[in-house]
Amino acid sequence: MSANIVLANMQAGITYQVTGFNTTSEDYATKLYKMGFVEGTPVELSSVKIADPIVVQIRGSRIALRKKEARQVLVRECNNA
């Protein structure tokens, strides 16, 4: 099983899975949860050519997050075996 990384460090072309939050702000974690960042949900880096914010594909939507915000979401690489 792969280790957790932050959403801001995802690589293009790899599917990840949300594992939780790295934030001490419960309000912010709740906001992210309502946006679809639910534990177990697949997420991918979108192919938009911008550095900050990053754009991710989750639950059929594209969501832009500043890298500071993306560091609050923990993910791990999905095993598609």
TIRO-2110 file (N, C-alpha, C; in Angstrom, 1 decimal):
// TIRO-2110
0.8, -1.2, 0.0, N, 1, A
0.0, 0.0, 0.0, CA, 1, A
0.9, 1.2, 0.0, C, 1, A
0.5, 2.2, -0.8, N, 2, A
1.4, 3.4, -0.9, CA, 2, A
1.1, 4.4, 0.3, C, 2, A
2.1, 5.3, 0.5, N, 3, A
2.0, 6.2, 1.6, CA, 3, A
1.2, 7.4, 1.2, C, 3, A
0.6, 8.1, 2.2, N, 4, A
-0.1, 9.3, 2.0, CA, 4, A
0.8, 10.4, 1.5, C, 4, A
0.3, 11.3, 0.6, N, 5, A
0.9, 12.5, 0.2, CA, 5, A
-0.1, 13.6, 0.2, C, 5, A
0.3, 14.8, 0.1, N, 6, A
-0.7, 15.9, 0.0, CA, 6, A
-1.1, 16.1, -1.5, C, 6, A
-2.4, 16.5, -1.6, N, 7, A
-3.0, 16.7, -2.9, CA, 7, A
-2.1, 17.6, -3.8, C, 7, A
-1.4, 18.6, -3.3, N, 8, A
-0.5, 19.5, -4.1, CA, 8, A
0.6, 18.8, -4.7, C, 8, A
1.0, 17.6, -4.2, N, 9, A
2.1, 16.8, -4.8, CA, 9, A
1.7, 15.7, -5.7, C, 9, A
0.5, 15.7, -6.2, N, 10, A
0.0, 14.6, -7.1, CA, 10, A
0.7, 14.8, -8.4, C, 10, A
0.8, 13.6, -9.1, N, 11, A
1.4, 13.6, -10.5, CA, 11, A
0.3, 13.4, -11.5, C, 11, A
0.5, 14.0, -12.6, N, 12, A
-0.5, 13.8, -13.7, CA, 12, A
-0.6, 12.4, -14.2, C, 12, A
-1.7, 11.9, -14.6, N, 13, A
-1.9, 10.6, -15.1, CA, 13, A
-2.0, 9.5, -14.1, C, 13, A
-2.0, 9.8, -12.8, N, 14, A
-2.2, 8.8, -11.8, CA, 14, A
-3.5, 9.1, -11.0, C, 14, A
-4.2, 8.1, -10.7, N, 15, A
-5.4, 8.2, -9.9, CA, 15, A
-5.1, 8.0, -8.5, C, 15, A
-5.6, 9.0, -7.6, N, 16, A
-5.3, 8.9, -6.2, CA, 16, A
-6.7, 8.8, -5.5, C, 16, A
-6.6, 8.5, -4.2, N, 17, A
-7.8, 8.3, -3.4, CA, 17, A
-7.7, 9.2, -2.2, C, 17, A
-8.7, 10.0, -1.9, N, 18, A
-8.7, 10.9, -0.7, CA, 18, A
-8.6, 10.0, 0.6, C, 18, A
-7.7, 10.3, 1.5, N, 19, A
-7.6, 9.6, 2.7, CA, 19, A
-7.9, 10.4, 4.0, C, 19, A
-8.0, 11.7, 3.8, N, 20, A
-8.3, 12.5, 5.0, CA, 20, A
-7.8, 13.9, 4.8, C, 20, A
-7.6, 14.6, 6.0, N, 21, A
-7.2, 16.0, 5.9, CA, 21, A
-6.0, 16.2, 6.8, C, 21, A
-5.2, 17.2, 6.5, N, 22, A
-3.9, 17.6, 7.2, CA, 22, A
-4.1, 18.9, 7.8, C, 22, A
-5.3, 19.3, 8.2, N, 23, A
-5.6, 20.6, 8.7, CA, 23, A
-6.0, 20.6, 10.1, C, 23, A
-5.8, 21.7, 10.8, N, 24, A
-6.2, 21.8, 12.2, CA, 24, A
-7.5, 22.6, 12.2, C, 24, A
-7.9, 23.2, 11.1, N, 25, A
-9.2, 24.0, 11.0, CA, 25, A
-10.3, 23.0, 10.6, C, 25, A
-11.2, 22.7, 11.5, N, 26, A
-12.3, 21.9, 11.3, CA, 26, A
-13.3, 22.5, 10.3, C, 26, A
-13.4, 23.8, 10.3, N, 27, A
-14.3, 24.5, 9.4, CA, 27, A
-13.8, 24.3, 7.9, C, 27, A
-12.5, 24.4, 7.7, N, 28, A
-12.0, 24.2, 6.4, CA, 28, A
-12.1, 22.8, 5.9, C, 28, A
-11.8, 21.9, 6.8, N, 29, A
-12.0, 20.4, 6.5, CA, 29, A
-13.5, 20.2, 6.1, C, 29, A
-14.4, 20.8, 6.8, N, 30, A
-15.8, 20.6, 6.5, CA, 30, A
-16.1, 21.2, 5.1, C, 30, A
-15.6, 22.3, 4.8, N, 31, A
-15.8, 23.0, 3.5, CA, 31, A
-15.3, 22.0, 2.4, C, 31, A
-14.1, 21.5, 2.5, N, 32, A
-13.5, 20.6, 1.5, CA, 32, A
-14.4, 19.3, 1.4, C, 32, A
-14.9, 18.8, 2.5, N, 33, A
-15.7, 17.6, 2.5, CA, 33, A
-17.0, 17.9, 1.7, C, 33, A
-17.6, 19.1, 1.9, N, 34, A
-18.8, 19.4, 1.1, CA, 34, A
-18.5, 19.6, -0.3, C, 34, A
-17.3, 19.9, -0.7, N, 35, A
-16.9, 20.1, -2.1, CA, 35, A
-16.6, 18.7, -2.8, C, 35, A
-16.7, 17.6, -2.0, N, 36, A
-16.5, 16.3, -2.6, CA, 36, A
-15.3, 15.5, -2.1, C, 36, A
-14.5, 16.1, -1.3, N, 37, A
-13.2, 15.5, -0.8, CA, 37, A
-13.6, 14.6, 0.3, C, 37, A
-14.2, 13.4, 0.0, N, 38, A
-14.7, 12.5, 1.0, CA, 38, A
-13.7, 11.3, 1.0, C, 38, A
-13.4, 10.8, 2.1, N, 39, A
-12.4, 9.6, 2.2, CA, 39, A
-12.9, 8.5, 1.3, C, 39, A
-11.9, 8.0, 0.5, N, 40, A
-12.2, 6.9, -0.5, CA, 40, A
-12.5, 7.4, -1.9, C, 40, A
-12.7, 8.7, -2.1, N, 41, A
-13.1, 9.2, -3.4, CA, 41, A
-11.9, 9.3, -4.3, C, 41, A
-12.0, 8.8, -5.5, N, 42, A
-10.9, 9.0, -6.5, CA, 42, A
-10.7, 10.4, -6.9, C, 42, A
-9.5, 10.9, -7.1, N, 43, A
-9.2, 12.2, -7.6, CA, 43, A
-8.0, 12.2, -8.5, C, 43, A
-8.0, 13.0, -9.5, N, 44, A
-6.9, 13.1, -10.5, CA, 44, A
-6.5, 14.5, -10.7, C, 44, A
-5.3, 14.8, -11.1, N, 45, A
-4.8, 16.1, -11.5, CA, 45, A
-5.4, 16.3, -12.9, C, 45, A
-6.0, 17.5, -13.1, N, 46, A
-6.6, 17.8, -14.4, CA, 46, A
-5.5, 18.3, -15.3, C, 46, A
-5.7, 18.2, -16.6, N, 47, A
-4.6, 18.6, -17.5, CA, 47, A
-4.7, 20.1, -17.9, C, 47, A
-4.9, 21.0, -16.9, N, 48, A
-4.9, 22.4, -17.2, CA, 48, A
-3.5, 22.9, -16.9, C, 48, A
-3.0, 23.7, -17.8, N, 49, A
-1.6, 24.2, -17.8, CA, 49, A
-1.4, 25.4, -17.0, C, 49, A
-1.7, 25.4, -15.7, N, 50, A
-1.4, 26.5, -14.8, CA, 50, A
-0.7, 25.9, -13.5, C, 50, A
0.1, 26.8, -12.9, N, 51, A
0.8, 26.3, -11.7, CA, 51, A
0.1, 26.5, -10.4, C, 51, A
-0.5, 27.6, -10.2, N, 52, A
-1.3, 27.9, -9.0, CA, 52, A
-2.4, 28.8, -9.3, C, 52, A
-3.6, 28.3, -9.2, N, 53, A
-4.1, 27.1, -8.4, CA, 53, A
-3.9, 25.9, -9.3, C, 53, A
-4.0, 24.7, -8.6, N, 54, A
-4.0, 23.5, -9.3, CA, 54, A
-5.5, 23.1, -9.5, C, 54, A
-5.8, 22.3, -10.6, N, 55, A
-7.1, 21.9, -10.9, CA, 55, A
-7.2, 20.4, -10.8, C, 55, A
-8.2, 19.9, -10.0, N, 56, A
-8.3, 18.5, -9.9, CA, 56, A
-9.7, 18.0, -10.4, C, 56, A
-9.8, 16.8, -10.8, N, 57, A
-11.0, 16.2, -11.3, CA, 57, A
-11.5, 15.3, -10.1, C, 57, A
-12.7, 15.5, -9.6, N, 58, A
-13.2, 14.7, -8.5, CA, 58, A
-14.7, 14.7, -8.7, C, 58, A
-15.3, 13.5, -8.6, N, 59, A
-16.7, 13.3, -8.7, CA, 59, A
-17.4, 13.9, -9.9, C, 59, A
-16.7, 13.9, -11.1, N, 60, A
-17.2, 14.5, -12.3, CA, 60, A
-17.1, 16.0, -12.4, C, 60, A
-16.4, 16.6, -11.5, N, 61, A
-16.3, 18.1, -11.5, CA, 61, A
-14.8, 18.4, -11.5, C, 61, A
-14.5, 19.6, -12.0, N, 62, A
-13.2, 20.2, -11.8, CA, 62, A
-13.2, 21.2, -10.7, C, 62, A
-12.2, 21.1, -9.8, N, 63, A
-12.2, 22.0, -8.7, CA, 63, A
-10.8, 22.6, -8.7, C, 63, A
-10.7, 24.0, -8.6, N, 64, A
-9.4, 24.7, -8.5, CA, 64, A
-9.1, 25.0, -7.0, C, 64, A
-7.9, 24.6, -6.6, N, 65, A
-7.5, 24.9, -5.2, CA, 65, A
-6.1, 25.5, -5.3, C, 65, A
-5.9, 26.5, -4.4, N, 66, A
-4.6, 27.1, -4.3, CA, 66, A
-3.7, 26.0, -3.7, C, 66, A
-2.4, 26.0, -4.0, N, 67, A
-1.5, 25.0, -3.5, CA, 67, A
-1.5, 24.9, -1.9, C, 67, A
-1.7, 26.1, -1.3, N, 68, A
-1.8, 26.1, 0.2, CA, 68, A
-3.0, 25.3, 0.6, C, 68, A
-4.1, 25.4, -0.1, N, 69, A
-5.3, 24.7, 0.3, CA, 69, A
-5.1, 23.2, -0.1, C, 69, A
-4.5, 22.9, -1.2, N, 70, A
-4.3, 21.5, -1.6, CA, 70, A
-3.4, 20.8, -0.7, C, 70, A
-2.6, 21.5, 0.1, N, 71, A
-1.7, 20.8, 1.0, CA, 71, A
-2.5, 20.3, 2.2, C, 71, A
-3.7, 20.6, 2.3, N, 72, A
-4.6, 20.2, 3.5, CA, 72, A
-5.3, 18.9, 3.2, C, 72, A
-5.3, 18.4, 2.0, N, 73, A
-5.9, 17.2, 1.6, CA, 73, A
-4.9, 16.1, 1.5, C, 73, A
-5.1, 15.0, 2.2, N, 74, A
-4.2, 13.8, 2.1, CA, 74, A
-4.8, 12.8, 1.1, C, 74, A
-3.9, 12.3, 0.2, N, 75, A
-4.3, 11.3, -0.8, CA, 75, A
-3.3, 10.2, -0.8, C, 75, A
-3.6, 9.1, -1.5, N, 76, A
-2.7, 8.0, -1.7, CA, 76, A
-3.0, 7.4, -3.1, C, 76, A
-2.0, 6.9, -3.7, N, 77, A
-2.1, 6.3, -5.1, CA, 77, A
-3.1, 5.1, -5.0, C, 77, A
-4.0, 5.0, -6.0, N, 78, A
-4.9, 3.9, -6.0, CA, 78, A
-4.2, 2.7, -6.6, C, 78, A
-4.5, 1.6, -6.1, N, 79, A
-4.0, 0.3, -6.7, CA, 79, A
-5.1, -0.2, -7.6, C, 79, A
-4.8, -0.1, -8.9, N, 80, A
-5.7, -0.5, -10.0, CA, 80, A
-5.4, -1.9, -10.5, C, 80, A
-4.9, -2.7, -9.6, N, 81, A
-4.5, -4.1, -10.1, CA, 81, A
-5.7, -5.0, -10.1, C, 81, A
END
